[in-house]
């Protein structure tokens, strides 16, 4: 007859201690995922603003981005807000980002969007930013995104149209 097999109390304690230490080390990385998601959304907005500006310069026609904070989405358009541009990644769709429906950005909210007198910005064929009424920006245009208590700001500089994520 052989002796009964199993784990000793010491072995169980060592395994539980290793699991506890691993969880303790992993927790900060998991909480950083919220910041990463918010930062990715802000960078997407900045990239789409730059895309609209570059298309305006390249096509020599007005392009812009209209933000709709109440519905959590924005649309890249040309030449008017009624005519969205085609998404370069999927030509069967228009270039509209919906933070309420998109899986990767779900939960992100557009807290505010202000470009002079409007919630949208247009770029002329020199890349100069204006509000959707066609008035040059007198102050920095700004979009604020929030997620789980964090916030990121995307600024559009008057005159140059430089896009900065803060």
PELINPE-V674371 format. One record per run of one state. SS is the DSSP state (H for helix, E for strand, C for the rest). FROM is the first residue (numbers start at 1). LEN is the number of residues. If there is no record, write none. Layout:
{{SS & FROM & LEN} {SS & FROM & LEN}}
//
This chain:
{{C & 1 & 8} {H & 9 & 51} {C & 60 & 3} {E & 63 & 6} {C & 69 & 4} {E & 73 & 6} {C & 79 & 5} {E & 84 & 1} {C & 85 & 1} {E & 86 & 2} {C & 88 & 2} {E & 90 & 5} {C & 95 & 1} {E & 96 & 3} {C & 99 & 10} {E & 109 & 7} {C & 116 & 2} {E & 118 & 1} {C & 119 & 1} {E & 120 & 4} {C & 124 & 5} {E & 129 & 3} {C & 132 & 4} {E & 136 & 1} {C & 137 & 4} {E & 141 & 7} {C & 148 & 2} {E & 150 & 7} {C & 157 & 6} {E & 163 & 3} {C & 166 & 1}}
//
